[in-house]
Amino acid sequence: MILDNIKDRIENFRGKIGIYYIDLNSGESCFAGNCDVFFASGSVKIITLLEAFKWIEAEKARKDSKYILKKSDYIGNKEKRIKTFGALEYLHEGTELTLEDLYSLSTSVSDNIAFNILFRMFGEEEINKTLDMLGFPKTRLHRAILDKEKIDKGIENYVSIKEMASLFYRMYKGQIISNKASFEMLEILRGHQQNSIIPYYFDEELPIAHQTGIDDNLIMDMGIIYSENPFILCMAAEDSNTRNAESIMRDITLLCFKNSNKSGKTN
């Protein structure tokens, strides 16, 4: 039933789209759309969050490990910095940050400089080894955000909607890194501040642990909606009108909410 409703809503959509839904009480799940793997955009921040907690768990780093903001961390150069998401571009060189600051800023306000620092800190190879270890071969990180040299070479980051749904499911079950780490990561993702898609129709009091990604002709949102009967929803659209895709994703969120919570009340 829910699959038919989702298919009806995306029937006339032009572009690539993927939706994965899991009802966390009944176990019902479904995938709809014509694409599973997308350019990752801001969803990469979930991956460096995972890596940070893996390092903390292994005692290779601490939450209060210090990092000093450097001139080379800013995107672009001093004469022509590239404006980007986040707070760090407004802070001066030499600002002292902690590892916790970096992964919190990266996820909560999609801070691109914070992500890039974490990406360089952990390294492409180590991050992708973690993804392999977790059983996510399609989700790959290959470059920092706005790395023009790699972009010009066609080097991209990729995310699988199905793998991200599995990631959130396993976090919900306490199976990613550790039970404690899974809980803490979801608490951090509940603080994500881009709320124009999955949270759109809901009261602010409804907890939602999620991460968005927005770029040219690309939009995605993925996470857990902690309604009375909670559910996971991961959605992405590419090569499309992002405003239209955003509207469709909002409607699909409501359809899935009503399927998991038969009363259909959003407060």
NORSUL-V18424 format. One record per run of one state. SS is the DSSP state (h for helix, s for strand, l for the rest). FROM is the first residue (numbers start at 1). TO is the last residue. If there is no record, write none. Layout:
SS;FROM;TO
SS;FROM;TO
This chain:
l;1;1
h;2;10
l;11;15
s;16;23
l;24;28
s;29;33
l;34;36
s;37;39
l;40;40
h;41;57
l;58;65
s;66;68
l;69;70
h;71;73
l;74;75
s;76;76
l;77;80
s;81;81
l;82;87
h;88;90
l;91;95
s;96;98
h;99;108
l;109;111
h;112;122
l;123;123
h;124;133
l;134;139
s;140;140
l;141;147
h;148;152
l;153;157
s;158;160
h;161;172
l;173;178
h;179;189
l;190;207
s;208;215
l;216;217
s;218;225
l;226;230
s;231;238
l;239;241
h;242;260
l;261;267
